[in-house]
């Protein structure tokens, strides 16, 4: 008997996030900005990817519940809301030494009509976002 299980990716990303913070380092995530429902400032996407600093010191608030990472952060002096499905995360690592983990980004399959089925709804973008790339 085969039991279908949920993705372990959210659990692994949360574990690496906690581990990086416990070691007093800065967690960064590499996000596939083309993944459905990703909401990040588009002008800072390079080659379909954006790197984000998700340390508590850089964010107003962060939620890693369910299937998405949501947080508010200040970019260019303006508070922005970012929305990143865990499945869009290609890597999480510590800025200081690069230690972390990389993941495959598997896009949802399209149904017979060519329409992708996604569970979350992308929040509406408000205003023009401004973000600086963190390396």
C-alpha positions in Angstrom: 0.0 0.0 0.0 1.4 3.3 -1.1 0.6 6.4 1.0 1.0 9.8 -0.7 2.8 12.2 1.6 3.1 16.0 1.5 6.3 17.7 0.5 9.1 17.7 3.1 10.5 20.9 1.6 8.7 23.3 4.0 9.9 21.3 7.0 13.5 21.3 5.8 13.5 25.0 5.0 12.1 25.8 8.5 14.7 23.5 10.1 17.6 25.1 8.2 16.2 28.6 9.0 16.2 27.8 12.7 19.7 26.1 12.5 21.2 29.1 10.7 19.7 31.5 13.3 20.8 29.3 16.2 24.4 29.7 14.9 24.0 33.5 14.9 24.2 33.7 11.1 22.1 35.4 8.5 19.6 33.2 6.5 19.1 34.0 2.8 16.8 32.3 0.4 17.1 32.0 -3.4 13.6 32.2 -4.9 12.5 31.2 -8.4 10.5 34.4 -9.2 8.7 32.7 -12.1 7.0 30.1 -9.9 3.2 30.6 -9.6 2.0 33.0 -6.9 5.4 34.4 -6.0 5.1 38.0 -5.0 8.5 39.9 -4.9 9.7 43.2 -6.3 10.1 42.5 -10.0 12.7 45.1 -10.7 15.2 43.1 -8.6 14.8 39.8 -10.3 17.9 38.6 -12.2 17.7 35.6 -14.5 14.3 34.6 -13.0 15.7 34.5 -9.5 15.8 36.8 -6.5 17.9 36.4 -3.3 16.3 37.6 -0.1 17.6 38.2 3.4 15.1 36.6 5.8 16.8 37.3 9.1 14.5 38.6 11.9 16.6 41.7 12.2 15.7 42.6 8.5 12.0 41.9 8.7 9.0 43.4 10.3 7.3 40.0 10.7 7.7 36.5 9.1 5.3 33.6 8.9 6.4 30.2 7.7 3.1 28.4 8.4 1.5 26.2 5.8 2.9 26.2 2.3 4.2 29.8 2.1 6.7 32.2 3.5 5.2 35.6 4.1 6.9 38.6 5.5 7.1 42.4 5.5 10.3 44.2 5.1 11.6 47.6 4.2 13.0 48.1 0.7 14.2 51.5 -0.4 12.6 53.1 2.6 9.2 51.5 1.9 7.5 48.6 3.7 6.7 45.8 1.3 4.8 42.5 1.7 6.5 39.4 0.1 4.8 36.1 -0.6 6.9 33.0 -1.4 5.5 29.5 -1.7 8.0 27.1 -0.2 8.1 25.2 -3.5 9.6 28.3 -5.2 12.6 28.3 -2.8 15.7 26.9 -4.6 18.1 27.3 -1.7 18.5 28.5 1.9 21.9 29.3 3.2 23.9 31.4 5.7 25.3 34.6 4.1 28.5 34.4 6.1 29.7 31.0 5.0 27.3 29.7 2.3 26.3 26.6 4.4 22.7 25.5 3.8 20.8 23.4 1.3 19.6 23.6 -2.2 16.3 22.2 -3.5 14.7 21.5 -6.8 11.9 23.8 -7.9 9.1 21.6 -9.4 6.4 23.5 -11.1 2.7 22.4 -10.7 1.5 20.2 -13.5 -1.0 21.8 -16.0 -4.4 20.0 -16.4 -5.8 18.9 -19.7 -6.9 22.5 -20.5 -3.3 23.8 -19.9 -4.3 25.6 -16.7 -2.1 25.1 -13.7 -3.8 24.2 -10.4 -2.4 26.1 -7.4 -3.8 26.2 -3.9 -2.8 29.7 -2.8 -4.0 32.9 -4.3 -1.4 35.6 -5.0 -2.1 38.7 -3.0 -2.6 41.9 -5.0 0.5 44.1 -5.4 0.2 47.5 -3.9 2.2 50.4 -5.3 5.6 50.2 -6.9 7.9 47.9 -4.9 11.5 48.9 -4.3 14.1 46.4 -3.1 17.9 46.2 -3.1 19.6 42.9 -3.9 21.5 41.4 -1.0 24.6 39.4 -1.9 
